Amino acid sequence: MTDTLVKFDRVTKRFGDFTVLKDLDFEVKKGEKVTIIGPSGSGKSTVLRVLMTLEPINEGVVYVDGRPLWHEEKNGRLVPAGEAHLREMRRSLGMVFQQFNLFPHMTVRRNLIEAPVRVLGLSRKEANKRAEELLAMVGLTDQADKYPQQLSGGQQQRVGIARALAMRPQVLLFDEPTSALDPELVGDVLKVIQQLAEEHDLTMLLVTHEMDFARQISDRVCFFDQGTVCEEGPPEQIFKTPKNQRTREFLHAVLHPNE
């Protein structure tokens, strides 16, 4: 059994005439924390949206834990996956969105309980116990019976993290989890993600503009440009001694914007 949990095998994704992922080969191993950085339009968020089955691919194959995501095998051939296969595969993946995406008409507790009961078949008692444990983990035990609009942006994002974890995903995806937050709230959310990374054997794939955070949390940083991986390596190597000229230009522009 391979320890590769996510694998993009020559994946191409187009929007009309624009190719956003180009013949992409990319993988994430079990337990690895991988951060994707790069300019706008480089395909970073599309990788996550493809994994969450929000965007279909045009060519290639995506594998999650050795199984094709957008395809299923019939008579020894890979054919486009049906809805039942996609639904089953989604269970392996949890996503924390930029805009929180909480259900506004449900309390914090119900936001965490609903999917485990409906999708995983947990009893309400089991789901409630799991929700309480996760709210304690993200420091929001006292907010369980409030509604999302009664919380700050940072608190809502921590609920979003807890909700993703409630499904016990094999891979946790973060799509710029702090970009919609006021600057003073960013630290709390990053602290929670950092704590999860350090204390739990989670596989994480993150897209972020927070370079210091990427440096601290990642086992590997991948620099994307024009739909492909330009350079990847340990954070110290990418941030201190990048080999690719395009990586150097991007990091200089982001880390020294006024020069």
C-alpha positions as CSV (number, residue, x, y, z in Angstrom):
1,M,0.0,0.0,0.0
2,T,1.4,3.3,-1.1
3,D,1.7,6.1,1.5
4,T,0.6,8.6,-1.2
5,L,-2.8,9.9,-0.2
6,V,-3.5,12.5,-3.0
7,K,-2.1,12.1,-6.5
8,F,-2.7,14.3,-9.6
9,D,-1.5,12.3,-12.7
10,R,-1.1,14.6,-15.7
11,V,-4.2,16.5,-14.9
12,T,-5.4,19.3,-17.1
13,K,-8.3,21.7,-16.2
14,R,-9.6,24.3,-18.6
15,F,-12.1,27.1,-18.3
16,G,-13.0,27.9,-21.9
17,D,-9.8,28.7,-23.7
18,F,-7.9,29.3,-20.4
19,T,-5.9,26.3,-19.1
20,V,-5.7,26.7,-15.3
21,L,-4.0,23.4,-14.6
22,K,-1.6,22.1,-17.2
23,D,-0.5,18.4,-17.3
24,L,-0.1,18.6,-13.5
25,D,1.8,15.9,-11.6
26,F,1.5,16.5,-7.9
27,E,1.1,14.4,-4.8
28,V,0.7,14.6,-1.0
29,K,1.7,11.8,1.3
30,K,-0.2,10.6,4.4
31,G,0.5,12.8,7.4
32,E,2.2,15.5,5.2
33,K,1.5,19.2,5.6
34,V,1.8,20.7,2.1
35,T,1.3,24.4,1.3
36,I,0.7,25.8,-2.2
37,I,1.9,29.3,-2.8
38,G,1.9,31.4,-6.0
39,P,0.4,34.3,-7.9
40,S,-3.3,34.8,-8.5
41,G,-4.5,32.6,-11.4
42,S,-1.7,30.1,-11.0
43,G,-4.2,27.2,-10.3
44,K,-3.7,27.0,-6.5
45,S,-7.4,27.1,-5.4
46,T,-8.4,25.0,-8.5
47,V,-6.4,22.1,-7.1
48,L,-8.6,22.2,-3.9
49,R,-11.8,22.6,-5.9
50,V,-11.0,19.6,-8.1
51,L,-10.3,17.6,-4.9
52,M,-13.7,18.6,-3.4
53,T,-15.4,17.6,-6.7
54,L,-16.5,21.2,-7.2
55,E,-14.6,21.4,-10.6
56,P,-14.4,18.5,-13.0
57,I,-11.1,17.9,-14.8
58,N,-10.6,17.7,-18.6
59,E,-7.7,15.3,-18.8
60,G,-5.7,13.0,-16.5
61,V,-6.6,11.2,-13.3
62,V,-6.8,12.3,-9.7
63,Y,-6.4,9.6,-7.0
64,V,-7.3,9.8,-3.4
65,D,-5.9,6.9,-1.2
66,G,-5.3,4.9,-4.4
67,R,-8.8,5.3,-5.8
68,P,-9.6,7.5,-8.8
69,L,-11.7,10.5,-7.8
70,W,-13.3,11.7,-11.0
71,H,-13.4,8.2,-12.6
72,E,-14.5,4.7,-11.7
73,E,-13.5,1.4,-13.1
74,K,-15.9,-0.5,-15.3
75,N,-14.9,-3.6,-17.2
76,G,-11.2,-2.8,-16.6
77,R,-11.5,0.7,-18.0
78,L,-11.7,4.1,-16.3
79,V,-14.9,5.9,-17.1
80,P,-16.3,9.2,-15.8
81,A,-17.6,8.7,-12.2
82,G,-21.3,8.7,-11.3
83,E,-22.8,10.7,-8.5
84,A,-22.7,7.8,-6.0
85,H,-19.0,7.3,-6.5
86,L,-18.3,11.1,-6.1
87,R,-20.5,11.2,-3.0
88,E,-18.5,8.3,-1.4
89,M,-15.2,9.8,-2.3
90,R,-16.1,13.2,-0.8
91,R,-16.1,11.6,2.6
92,S,-12.3,11.4,2.5
93,L,-12.0,15.1,2.1
94,G,-12.8,18.1,4.4
95,M,-12.5,21.7,3.3
96,V,-12.2,25.0,5.1
97,F,-13.3,27.8,2.8
98,Q,-12.4,31.4,2.6
99,Q,-15.9,32.6,3.3
100,F,-16.7,30.2,6.2
101,N,-19.8,28.7,4.4
102,L,-21.6,28.0,7.7
103,F,-25.4,27.4,7.7
104,P,-26.8,30.7,9.0
105,H,-30.1,29.2,10.3
106,M,-28.3,26.6,12.4
107,T,-26.5,27.0,15.7
108,V,-22.8,26.3,15.9
109,R,-23.5,22.9,17.4
110,R,-25.9,22.0,14.6
111,N,-23.5,23.1,12.0
112,L,-21.1,20.5,13.3
113,I,-23.7,17.7,13.9
114,E,-25.7,17.8,10.7
115,A,-23.3,16.1,8.2
116,P,-22.0,13.4,10.5
117,V,-25.6,12.3,11.2
118,R,-26.9,12.6,7.7
119,V,-23.8,11.4,5.7
120,L,-21.9,9.2,8.2
121,G,-25.0,7.8,10.0
122,L,-23.8,8.8,13.5
123,S,-26.4,8.9,16.2
124,R,-27.2,12.4,17.5
125,K,-25.6,11.5,20.8
126,E,-22.3,10.4,19.1
127,A,-22.3,13.4,16.8
128,N,-22.9,15.8,19.7
129,K,-20.0,14.2,21.7
130,R,-17.8,14.7,18.7
131,A,-18.9,18.3,18.2
132,E,-18.2,19.1,21.9
133,E,-14.7,17.6,21.6
134,L,-14.0,19.6,18.4
135,L,-15.4,22.9,19.8
136,A,-13.1,22.4,22.9
137,M,-10.2,21.9,20.5
138,V,-10.8,25.2,18.7
139,G,-11.6,27.1,21.9
140,L,-15.3,27.7,21.3
141,T,-17.1,25.5,23.9
142,D,-19.0,28.5,25.2
143,Q,-20.3,29.4,21.7
144,A,-22.0,26.1,20.9
145,D,-25.6,27.5,21.0
146,K,-25.0,30.7,19.2
147,Y,-25.7,31.4,15.5
148,P,-22.9,32.2,13.1
149,Q,-23.9,35.9,12.8
150,Q,-23.4,36.2,16.5
151,L,-19.7,35.3,16.1
152,S,-16.7,37.2,14.9
153,G,-15.1,36.3,11.6
154,G,-12.3,34.5,13.4
155,Q,-14.7,32.5,15.5
156,Q,-16.7,31.5,12.4
157,Q,-13.6,30.3,10.7
158,R,-12.7,28.2,13.7
159,V,-16.2,26.7,13.6
160,G,-15.5,26.0,9.9
161,I,-12.4,24.1,10.8
162,A,-14.2,22.1,13.5
163,R,-17.0,21.3,11.0
164,A,-14.6,20.0,8.5
165,L,-12.9,17.8,11.2
166,A,-16.3,16.5,12.3
167,M,-16.4,14.3,9.2
168,R,-13.1,12.7,10.1
169,P,-11.6,13.3,6.7
170,Q,-8.4,11.7,5.5
171,V,-7.3,15.0,4.0
172,L,-8.1,18.5,5.3
173,L,-8.0,21.2,2.7
174,F,-7.6,25.0,3.5
175,D,-8.4,27.5,0.8
176,E,-6.8,30.8,2.0
177,P,-8.5,30.4,5.4
178,T,-7.6,33.9,6.7
179,S,-8.2,36.0,3.6
180,A,-11.7,37.1,4.6
181,L,-10.7,38.0,8.2
182,D,-9.8,41.3,9.7
183,P,-6.0,41.5,10.4
184,E,-6.4,41.2,14.2
185,L,-8.4,38.0,13.9
186,V,-5.9,36.2,11.6
187,G,-3.6,35.1,14.4
188,D,-6.3,33.1,16.3
189,V,-7.2,31.1,13.3
190,L,-3.6,30.4,12.3
191,K,-2.9,29.3,15.9
192,V,-5.7,26.7,15.7
193,I,-4.4,25.3,12.4
194,Q,-0.8,25.2,13.7
195,Q,-2.0,23.4,16.8
196,L,-3.9,20.8,14.7
197,A,-0.8,20.3,12.6
198,E,1.4,19.7,15.6
199,E,-0.9,17.6,17.8
200,H,-2.8,15.4,15.3
201,D,-1.6,13.1,12.5
202,L,-3.6,15.0,9.9
203,T,-2.8,15.2,6.2
204,M,-3.2,18.9,5.2
205,L,-3.1,20.7,1.9
206,L,-3.2,24.5,2.3
207,V,-3.4,27.4,-0.1
208,T,-2.3,30.6,1.7
209,H,-0.9,34.1,1.2
210,E,0.6,34.0,4.7
211,M,4.2,33.3,4.0
212,D,5.4,33.2,7.6
213,F,2.6,30.7,8.3
214,A,3.5,28.6,5.3
215,R,7.1,28.5,6.5
216,Q,6.1,27.4,10.0
217,I,3.5,24.8,9.3
218,S,4.7,23.0,6.1
219,D,6.7,19.9,5.6
220,R,6.8,20.9,1.9
221,V,6.0,24.1,0.0
222,C,5.0,24.1,-3.6
223,F,5.3,27.2,-5.8
224,F,2.6,27.1,-8.5
225,D,2.8,29.2,-11.7
226,Q,0.7,28.9,-14.8
227,G,-1.0,25.8,-13.7
228,T,2.0,23.7,-12.8
229,V,4.5,23.2,-10.0
230,C,7.5,25.4,-10.7
231,E,9.4,24.5,-7.6
232,E,8.9,22.5,-4.4
233,G,10.9,21.6,-1.4
234,P,11.2,22.1,2.4
235,P,10.1,25.6,3.5
236,E,13.6,26.7,4.5
237,Q,14.9,25.9,1.0
238,I,12.0,27.5,-0.8
239,F,12.1,30.7,1.2
240,K,15.8,31.1,1.7
241,T,17.4,29.6,-1.4
242,P,14.8,29.2,-4.1
243,K,16.4,27.8,-7.3
244,N,13.8,28.9,-9.8
245,Q,14.0,32.5,-11.1
246,R,10.1,32.8,-11.1
247,T,10.0,31.6,-7.5
248,R,12.6,34.2,-6.5
249,E,10.7,37.0,-8.3
250,F,7.4,36.0,-6.6
251,L,8.8,35.8,-3.1
252,H,10.7,39.1,-3.5
253,A,7.4,40.8,-4.6
254,V,5.4,39.3,-1.7
255,L,8.0,39.6,1.1
256,H,9.5,43.0,0.1
257,P,6.5,44.8,-1.6
258,N,7.9,48.3,-1.2
259,E,11.3,47.7,-2.7
